[in-house]
Amino acid sequence: MRTTVNEVKQILDNTQLTDPVITAYIGTSNTFVDENLLSTSLSAAMLTEIEKWLTAHLITISRERMAAKEEAGGARIEYIGAFGAGLSSTPYGQTAIALDNTGTLLALSNGTKSIKIVAL
């Protein structure tokens, strides 16, 4: 793994996740980076940065969603991002895309690879 728990915590706002949980997310990000970006021209330093921001993205879309709008009276909350929007759905994912000058993450986020759910 390229990034560390402390590096991820520095970009997440007030995360309540334990270090072992963040480490699991780092492992997933590391595998993703290895599978999709290792063969590109990106430097080891840039792969580390992308892995860090990708980890924050994965945490944000699954465990610690970011609020776009909160209300108190009706106890309503709206979250950022749209289902199926890929890396573009969070500021962290958008940063990972911006760091990748090969365009690989942008292509992946735009759906050149996708999963379709079929109702039986």
FENMO-V984479 format. One record per residue. N is the residue number from 1. RES is the residue in one letter. PHI is phi in whole degrees, -180 to 180 (NA if undefined). NEAR is the number of other C-alpha atoms within 12 Angstrom. Layout:
n | res | phi | near
N | RES | PHI | NEAR
N | RES | PHI | NEAR
This chain:
n | res | phi | near
1 | M | NA | 24
2 | R | -90 | 29
3 | T | -95 | 32
4 | T | -124 | 27
5 | V | -58 | 28
6 | N | -63 | 20
7 | E | -65 | 23
8 | V | -67 | 36
9 | K | -61 | 25
10 | Q | -67 | 16
11 | I | -102 | 23
12 | L | -87 | 28
13 | D | -82 | 17
14 | N | 51 | 14
15 | T | -66 | 22
16 | Q | -104 | 15
17 | L | -73 | 23
18 | T | -77 | 17
19 | D | -57 | 17
20 | P | -62 | 14
21 | V | -68 | 20
22 | I | -63 | 33
23 | T | -60 | 28
24 | A | -63 | 22
25 | Y | -66 | 33
26 | I | -61 | 36
27 | G | -59 | 24
28 | T | -65 | 25
29 | S | -63 | 35
30 | N | -61 | 29
31 | T | -63 | 20
32 | F | -60 | 24
33 | V | -62 | 34
34 | D | -60 | 22
35 | E | -71 | 16
36 | N | -112 | 25
37 | L | -125 | 32
38 | L | -61 | 24
39 | S | -87 | 14
40 | T | -86 | 19
41 | S | -86 | 16
42 | L | -67 | 22
43 | S | -73 | 18
44 | A | -61 | 19
45 | A | -64 | 16
46 | M | -71 | 26
47 | L | -61 | 35
48 | T | -64 | 29
49 | E | -62 | 33
50 | I | -63 | 42
51 | E | -61 | 44
52 | K | -62 | 41
53 | W | -70 | 41
54 | L | -66 | 46
55 | T | -61 | 48
56 | A | -61 | 46
57 | H | -62 | 38
58 | L | -62 | 37
59 | I | -64 | 35
60 | T | -67 | 34
61 | I | -83 | 29
62 | S | -119 | 19
63 | R | -109 | 18
64 | E | -131 | 22
65 | R | -65 | 26
66 | M | -94 | 28
67 | A | -79 | 18
68 | A | -96 | 16
69 | K | -152 | 14
70 | E | -129 | 14
71 | E | -130 | 12
72 | A | -98 | 8
73 | G | -58 | 7
74 | G | -98 | 7
75 | A | 47 | 9
76 | R | -111 | 12
77 | I | -141 | 15
78 | E | -117 | 14
79 | Y | -100 | 20
80 | I | -72 | 22
81 | G | 86 | 25
82 | A | -129 | 16
83 | F | -57 | 14
84 | G | 86 | 19
85 | A | -82 | 19
86 | G | 64 | 31
87 | L | -64 | 35
88 | S | -73 | 29
89 | S | -79 | 29
90 | T | -135 | 35
91 | P | -61 | 28
92 | Y | -68 | 34
93 | G | -65 | 34
94 | Q | -63 | 25
95 | T | -68 | 27
96 | A | -59 | 38
97 | I | -61 | 33
98 | A | -64 | 24
99 | L | -73 | 27
100 | D | -88 | 32
101 | N | -78 | 20
102 | T | -86 | 22
103 | G | 81 | 20
104 | T | -64 | 29
105 | L | -66 | 33
106 | L | -62 | 26
107 | A | -63 | 21
108 | L | -65 | 26
109 | S | -71 | 25
110 | N | -81 | 19
111 | G | 95 | 17
112 | T | -67 | 13
113 | K | -123 | 15
114 | S | -150 | 13
115 | I | -115 | 11
116 | K | -109 | 8
117 | I | -101 | 7
118 | V | -113 | 5
119 | A | -77 | 4
120 | L | -96 | 3
